Amino acid sequence: MRSRSVLALALGLVLVLTGCGEPGKTPHQAGGPPPAASSPTPAPTPTPTPRPSRTTPPKPKPKLRPLPKTLPAGLHRGSGDRGVALTFDDGPDPRYTPQILDQLRAAHVTATFCLIGKQARRYPELVARIVREGHQLCNHSWRHDLNLGRRPAAEIKADLVRTNQAIRAAVPDAEITWFRQPGGRWTAEEVAVAGKLGLRPLHWSVDPQDWNRPSAKTIIKRVQASTRPGAIVLMHDGGGDRSQTMAACRQLIPDLKRRYGIARLT
């Protein structure tokens, strides 16, 4: 009985020394490996509240006024003389304008050049040559806007003023007498605006439609069939391939000079 008590006492002492079975102890406190540290869970990022857009919607473009069914009054359609006036649109162009200038100089005659503002700004040296060789100038809008006459009067005025400024940037004292609406799509409002700027509305009486690039033979035939004393002939030295117009003019310029004379616009 005594030996059992001694054995129990010895067993209890062993348990105390090893720390096993003590109440309230964790394995780590009992000498086991420490548990892996756990990362704290990050707080969720709040979603920003969308702000209302402050972009102002674009203003609707003003409607174009209807194109009149007939040409307005006041258009200049004759040379003012028995002679025929030659007019060249859509330049200046470095490929074709010098060719026409050379032909006119060789024939000792002058013409009227209806200049696009963007082209005048790009080729000021050609504008200077046109003026230097005695030709007349015509404002033909900034970018050949076929609907210019249908726009608000303020837009028409701004376009014509801008084109005049480009021409005069090349030749400060250039005399710009005329304005020609691209495509001949005139409106009475446009004629009025041009008049307030000192520009006379220049139309034509002979149109061989060389802008559509027919053959030189066709251009010559159309001009000869339609020309009368005092006519204004419309042709082009810019706006595309004008090689057929150049070829036609080599015959037309001396022929018209011989038959009618070539006059300056008055």
C-alpha positions in Angstrom: 0.0 0.0 0.0 2.8 2.3 0.9 4.7 1.4 -2.3 1.6 2.4 -4.4 1.6 5.8 -2.8 5.2 6.3 -3.5 4.7 5.3 -7.2 1.7 7.7 -7.5 3.8 10.5 -6.0 6.6 9.8 -8.4 4.3 9.8 -11.4 2.7 13.1 -10.4 6.2 14.7 -10.1 7.1 13.6 -13.6 3.9 15.1 -15.0 4.6 18.4 -13.2 8.1 18.6 -14.6 7.0 17.9 -18.2 4.0 20.3 -18.1 1.7 17.7 -19.7 -1.9 17.7 -18.7 -1.8 21.0 -16.9 -5.2 22.7 -17.1 -5.4 26.0 -19.0 -2.2 25.5 -21.0 -2.1 25.7 -24.8 0.2 23.6 -26.9 2.4 26.7 -27.5 2.6 27.4 -23.8 3.4 23.7 -23.4 6.5 24.1 -25.6 5.0 23.2 -29.0 5.7 25.3 -32.2 4.0 28.7 -32.3 1.0 29.0 -34.6 1.4 30.9 -37.8 0.6 34.6 -37.6 -2.6 35.5 -39.5 -2.7 38.7 -41.5 -5.4 41.2 -40.6 -8.3 41.4 -43.2 -8.1 44.8 -45.0 -11.1 47.1 -44.7 -13.0 47.3 -48.0 -12.4 50.4 -50.1 -15.5 52.5 -50.3 -16.9 53.0 -53.9 -16.8 56.7 -54.8 -20.1 58.2 -55.5 -20.3 59.2 -59.2 -20.6 62.9 -59.8 -23.1 64.2 -62.3 -21.6 65.2 -65.6 -21.3 69.0 -66.2 -20.6 68.8 -69.9 -22.9 71.2 -71.8 -24.5 69.5 -74.7 -23.5 71.0 -78.1 -25.7 73.6 -79.5 -27.6 72.5 -82.6 -26.3 74.0 -85.8 -28.6 76.6 -87.3 -30.6 75.2 -90.2 -29.6 76.3 -93.7 -32.1 78.6 -95.4 -33.7 77.1 -98.5 -31.9 77.6 -101.8 -34.0 79.9 -104.0 -35.4 78.4 -107.2 -34.1 81.4 -109.2 -30.9 83.4 -109.1 -31.2 86.6 -107.1 -31.1 90.1 -108.7 -27.9 92.0 -109.0 -25.6 89.3 -110.3 -22.9 90.5 -112.7 -23.2 88.3 -115.9 -21.6 90.4 -118.6 -18.1 91.8 -119.1 -19.5 95.3 -119.5 -17.9 95.5 -123.0 -18.1 93.7 -126.3 -15.0 91.8 -125.3 -15.1 88.5 -123.5 -14.0 88.2 -119.9 -12.0 85.2 -118.8 -12.4 84.0 -115.2 -10.5 81.2 -113.5 -11.8 79.6 -110.2 -10.5 77.5 -107.3 -6.8 78.6 -107.3 -4.2 79.5 -106.8 -2.7 76.1 -107.6 1.1 75.6 -108.1 0.5 73.1 -111.0 -1.9 75.1 -113.2 -2.1 78.7 -112.2 1.5 79.4 -113.5 0.5 77.7 -116.8 -2.5 80.0 -117.3 -0.5 83.0 -116.3 2.1 82.2 -118.9 -0.6 81.8 -121.6 -2.3 85.1 -120.7 1.1 86.9 -120.7 2.0 85.4 -124.1 -1.4 86.6 -125.5 -1.0 90.1 -123.8 -4.4 89.8 -122.1 -5.7 89.7 -118.5 -8.3 87.6 -116.6 -10.0 87.5 -113.3 -8.8 84.9 -110.7 -11.4 83.8 -108.2 -9.3 82.7 -105.2 -10.0 80.2 -102.5 -8.9 81.7 -99.1 -7.1 78.5 -98.0 -5.2 78.3 -101.2 -4.3 82.0 -101.1 -2.9 81.5 -97.6 -0.9 78.4 -98.8 0.5 80.0 -102.0 1.0 83.7 -101.4 3.7 83.9 -104.0 1.1 83.0 -106.7 -1.3 85.6 -105.4 1.5 88.2 -105.7 2.3 87.1 -109.2 -1.4 87.4 -110.3 -1.5 91.0 -109.0 1.9 91.9 -110.4 0.9 90.8 -113.9 -2.2 93.0 -113.8 -5.0 90.5 -113.3 -8.2 91.1 -111.3 -9.0 89.4 -108.0 -12.2 87.8 -106.9 -13.1 86.3 -103.5 -14.3 82.7 -103.9 -14.9 81.9 -100.2 -12.5 80.4 -97.7 -13.0 76.7 -98.5 -15.3 76.5 -101.5 -18.4 76.2 -99.4 -21.3 75.4 -101.8 -23.8 76.2 -99.0 -22.2 79.5 -97.9 -25.1 81.5 -99.2 -27.6 79.5 -97.1 -25.8 80.1 -93.8 -26.5 82.9 -91.3 -25.4 86.4 -92.4 -22.7 86.5 -89.7 -21.1 83.3 -91.0 -21.1 84.6 -94.6 -19.5 87.8 -93.5 -16.8 86.0 -91.4 -16.0 83.7 -94.4 -15.6 86.6 -96.9 -13.6 88.7 -94.5 -11.2 85.8 -93.7 -10.7 85.2 -97.4 -9.9 88.8 -98.1 -7.4 88.8 -95.2 -5.6 85.8 -96.7 -5.3 87.5 -100.0 -4.1 90.8 -98.5 -1.6 88.9 -96.4 0.1 88.1 -99.7 -0.5 91.5 -101.3 -1.4 94.1 -98.6 -2.9 96.7 -101.0 -4.6 94.1 -103.2 -7.9 95.4 -104.8 -10.5 92.7 -104.4 -13.5 93.8 -106.4 -15.6 90.7 -106.9 -17.1 87.8 -105.0 -18.2 84.6 -106.6 -20.3 82.0 -104.8 -19.0 78.5 -105.3 -21.3 76.5 -107.7 -23.3 79.6 -108.4 -25.6 78.7 -105.5 -26.5 82.3 -104.7 -28.9 83.7 -102.2 -30.2 87.3 -101.8 -28.7 87.4 -98.3 -25.3 86.6 -99.6 -25.4 89.2 -102.3 -26.4 91.7 -99.6 -23.5 90.7 -97.3 -21.0 90.9 -100.1 -22.2 94.3 -101.1 -21.7 95.7 -97.6 -18.1 94.5 -97.8 -17.6 96.3 -101.2 -17.7 93.1 -103.2 -19.7 92.8 -106.4 -21.4 89.4 -107.1 -19.8 87.9 -110.1 -21.6 85.2 -112.0 -21.0 83.9 -115.6 -22.7 83.3 -118.9 -20.5 80.5 -120.4 -19.8 77.4 -118.4 -18.1 74.5 -120.2 -18.2 72.5 -117.0 -14.4 71.9 -117.2 -14.6 71.1 -113.4 -16.0 67.7 -114.5 -12.8 67.1 -116.5 -14.1 66.7 -120.0 -11.5 66.5 -122.9 -9.9 69.7 -124.1 -11.8 69.2 -127.4 -15.1 69.2 -125.5 -14.2 72.3 -123.5 -13.2 74.2 -126.7 -16.5 73.1 -128.4 -18.7 74.2 -125.5 -17.0 77.6 -125.1 -17.1 78.4 -128.8 -20.8 77.3 -129.1 -21.9 79.5 -126.1 -19.8 82.6 -126.3 -21.3 85.9 -127.4 -20.0 89.4 -127.3 -19.7 90.6 -123.6 -19.7 87.0 -122.3 -18.1 85.9 -119.0 -16.4 82.6 -119.4 -16.0 80.3 -116.4 -13.0 77.9 -116.2 -10.8 76.5 -113.5 -7.1 76.7 -112.6 -7.5 74.7 -109.3 -9.6 72.2 -107.5 -8.4 69.1 -109.2 -6.8 67.8 -112.4 -7.0 70.8 -114.8 -4.7 69.5 -117.5 -7.5 69.4 -120.1 -8.4 73.0 -119.3 -4.8 74.0 -119.8 -4.7 72.3 -123.1 -8.0 73.9 -124.2 -6.9 77.4 -123.2 -3.9 77.2 -125.6 -6.4 77.4 -128.4 -9.3 79.3 -126.7 -7.3 82.3 -125.5 -6.0 83.4 -128.9 -9.3 82.4 -130.6 -11.5 84.4 -128.3 -9.1 87.4 -128.5 -9.3 87.3 -132.3 -13.1 86.9 -132.5 -14.2 89.2 -129.7 -11.3 90.6 -127.9 -10.6 89.8 -124.3 -11.8 92.5 -121.8 -11.4 93.3 -118.2 -14.5 93.2 -116.1 -16.1 96.6 -115.4 
